[in-house]
Amino acid sequence: MSKPKILVQLDSDKHASNFDAVVAVDSGIDQLFQYSQVASEDVQGLIHGAMFTRGIQDLQQTAVFVGGSNVAVGEDLMAAATKCFFGPMRVSVMMDSNGSNTTAAAAVLATARHVDLKGAKALVLAGTGPVGLRAGRLLAGQGASVKLGSRSKERAQKAADSVISQVEDANVVAVSTATEEETALAADNVDVIIAAGAAGVQLISQTTWINCDNLKVLVDLNAVPPLGIEGVEMNHKAEELENRIVYGAIGVGGTKMKIHKAAIARLFESNDQILDAEEIYAIGERLESSN
Ligand SMILES: NC(=O)c1ccc[n+]([C@@H]2O[C@H](COP(=O)([O-])OP(=O)(O)OC[C@H]3O[C@@H](n4cnc5c(N)ncnc54)[C@H](OP(=O)(O)O)[C@@H]3O)[C@@H](O)[C@H]2O)c1
């Protein structure tokens, strides 16, 4: 008989994400061990506890989920976890700090339903946050040329540099979107806009995006009014608006949840999976193709 499925949740925040805990339970795990305020130096002990207790044949029944609001810290925790592994002594790990990977994967998959991303021109508004950064990384990995926007050119450049360091041959530039005029300039000529701004902040007006002649798809991830893209409503899901295809946060959210649950389930298929942005996107692609 197989051992119970244990998910070890390593979260850098004061309280480990309740959202991630609920999704884990809904994904069919048997036991959830939650750790909060986890720092890199804590990881080795926690991972050793997970990988030295069960026999090698049962290691796929234990997996690790890395979360928390800070993606950079999540990346460090993930790196610290994978550093502990050797030979067959390993457990599968998924990283989804602040829902960044699953949400970005769902947003990029939504655009890919309508636009060939290879060679497409994309603008990610608020490309500095957890979700925007991952959306930029995935778009670049799919061969799109990407503009990462921020109210600060310096922050945008830092985000662009991080994507360039993670994606081979990435075509990514930083743009300032501090004013509507700058946003209009950044949006000129793009095929796709993904708005990944903080809750309750409008990032682009309808008057601005309507004038972007090449624009085909708009995706807004903000579900708190005012929404990120004026005119796009949170429930929009592949709706046509002003001859463009639009998605709102709830329209993308269903796909995000399916990807998140499928990724948790995938962790327990073997003990050697490392699920970061690209792997989680690939899970989303497989879900789409099986529908
Ligand atoms: N639909 C879903 O399933 C789902 C799941 C998870 C998250 N979300 C949503 O996705 C969005 C992105 O999430 P996140 O965690 O990456 O967001 P975040 O960290 O809260 O914010 C992202 C970026 O928004 C910009 N920003 C913050 N305050 C602003 C303001 N007052 N005016 C203009 N820009 C501002 C900042 O960029 P700069 O300072 O560089 O300009 C920041 O880096 C959020 O709205 C979140 O609620 C949706």
The ligand as an SDF file (V2000), in Angstrom:
LIG
                    3D

 48 52  0  0  0  0  0  0  0  0999 V2000
   -6.4680   36.2370  -11.4830 N   0  0  0  0  0  0  0  0  0  0  0  0
   -5.7250   35.5090  -10.6770 C   0  0  0  0  0  0  0  0  0  0  0  0
   -5.8870   34.2930  -10.6160 O   0  0  0  0  0  0  0  0  0  0  0  0
   -4.6510   36.1690   -9.8590 C   0  0  0  0  0  0  0  0  0  0  0  0
   -3.7870   35.4180   -9.0440 C   0  0  0  0  0  0  0  0  0  0  0  0
   -2.7540   36.0670   -8.3480 C   0  0  0  0  0  0  0  0  0  0  0  0
   -2.6370   37.4430   -8.4430 C   0  0  0  0  0  0  0  0  0  0  0  0
   -3.5390   38.1500   -9.1910 N   0  0  0  0  0  0  0  0  0  0  0  0
   -3.4500   39.5940   -9.3490 C   0  0  0  0  0  0  0  0  0  0  0  0
   -2.3770   39.8270  -10.2550 O   0  0  0  0  0  0  0  0  0  0  0  0
   -1.8910   41.1430  -10.0360 C   0  0  0  0  0  0  0  0  0  0  0  0
   -0.3720   41.0810   -9.9340 C   0  0  0  0  0  0  0  0  0  0  0  0
   -0.0050   40.3880   -8.7480 O   0  0  0  0  0  0  0  0  0  0  0  0
    1.3720   40.7490   -8.0270 P   0  0  0  0  0  0  0  0  0  0  0  0
    1.4070   39.9920   -6.7660 O   0  0  0  0  0  0  0  0  0  0  0  0
    2.4670   40.6010   -9.0330 O   0  0  0  0  0  0  0  0  0  0  0  0
    1.1260   42.3060   -7.7590 O   0  0  0  0  0  0  0  0  0  0  0  0
    1.8850   43.3680   -6.8200 P   0  0  0  0  0  0  0  0  0  0  0  0
    3.2140   42.8580   -6.4320 O   0  0  0  0  0  0  0  0  0  0  0  0
    0.9400   43.7790   -5.7540 O   0  0  0  0  0  0  0  0  0  0  0  0
    2.0550   44.6180   -7.8040 O   0  0  0  0  0  0  0  0  0  0  0  0
    2.6350   44.4760   -9.0740 C   0  0  0  0  0  0  0  0  0  0  0  0
    3.1900   45.8040   -9.5200 C   0  0  0  0  0  0  0  0  0  0  0  0
    2.1600   46.7920   -9.5720 O   0  0  0  0  0  0  0  0  0  0  0  0
    2.7920   48.0700   -9.5620 C   0  0  0  0  0  0  0  0  0  0  0  0
    2.0650   48.9910   -8.6860 N   0  0  0  0  0  0  0  0  0  0  0  0
    1.9070   48.8990   -7.3510 C   0  0  0  0  0  0  0  0  0  0  0  0
    1.1820   49.9450   -6.8850 N   0  0  0  0  0  0  0  0  0  0  0  0
    0.9080   50.7120   -7.9610 C   0  0  0  0  0  0  0  0  0  0  0  0
    0.2240   51.9430   -8.1250 C   0  0  0  0  0  0  0  0  0  0  0  0
   -0.3510   52.5740   -7.1020 N   0  0  0  0  0  0  0  0  0  0  0  0
    0.1390   52.4690   -9.3820 N   0  0  0  0  0  0  0  0  0  0  0  0
    0.6900   51.8200  -10.4390 C   0  0  0  0  0  0  0  0  0  0  0  0
    1.3660   50.6580  -10.3400 N   0  0  0  0  0  0  0  0  0  0  0  0
    1.4690   50.1070   -9.1160 C   0  0  0  0  0  0  0  0  0  0  0  0
    4.2110   47.8740   -9.0280 C   0  0  0  0  0  0  0  0  0  0  0  0
    5.0810   48.0880  -10.1210 O   0  0  0  0  0  0  0  0  0  0  0  0
    6.0410   49.3880  -10.2060 P   0  0  0  0  0  0  0  0  0  0  0  0
    6.1800   49.9290   -8.8110 O   0  0  0  0  0  0  0  0  0  0  0  0
    7.3070   48.8190  -10.7490 O   0  0  0  0  0  0  0  0  0  0  0  0
    5.3450   50.3120  -11.1460 O   0  0  0  0  0  0  0  0  0  0  0  0
    4.2370   46.4100   -8.6200 C   0  0  0  0  0  0  0  0  0  0  0  0
    5.5010   45.7910   -8.8270 O   0  0  0  0  0  0  0  0  0  0  0  0
   -2.5760   41.6620   -8.7680 C   0  0  0  0  0  0  0  0  0  0  0  0
   -3.6250   42.5360   -9.1350 O   0  0  0  0  0  0  0  0  0  0  0  0
   -3.1070   40.4010   -8.1200 C   0  0  0  0  0  0  0  0  0  0  0  0
   -4.2340   40.6520   -7.3180 O   0  0  0  0  0  0  0  0  0  0  0  0
   -4.5070   37.5380   -9.9160 C   0  0  0  0  0  0  0  0  0  0  0  0
  1  2  1  0
  2  3  2  0
  2  4  1  0
  4  5  1  0
  4 48  2  0
  5  6  2  0
  6  7  1  0
  7  8  2  0
  8  9  1  0
  8 48  1  0
  9 10  1  0
  9 46  1  0
 10 11  1  0
 11 12  1  0
 11 44  1  0
 12 13  1  0
 13 14  1  0
 14 15  2  0
 14 16  1  0
 14 17  1  0
 17 18  1  0
 18 19  2  0
 18 20  1  0
 18 21  1  0
 21 22  1  0
 22 23  1  0
 23 24  1  0
 23 42  1  0
 24 25  1  0
 25 26  1  0
 25 36  1  0
 26 27  1  0
 26 35  1  0
 27 28  2  0
 28 29  1  0
 29 30  1  0
 29 35  2  0
 30 31  1  0
 30 32  2  0
 32 33  1  0
 33 34  2  0
 34 35  1  0
 36 37  1  0
 36 42  1  0
 37 38  1  0
 38 39  2  0
 38 40  1  0
 38 41  1  0
 42 43  1  0
 44 45  1  0
 44 46  1  0
 46 47  1  0
M  CHG  2   8   1  16  -1
M  END
$$$$
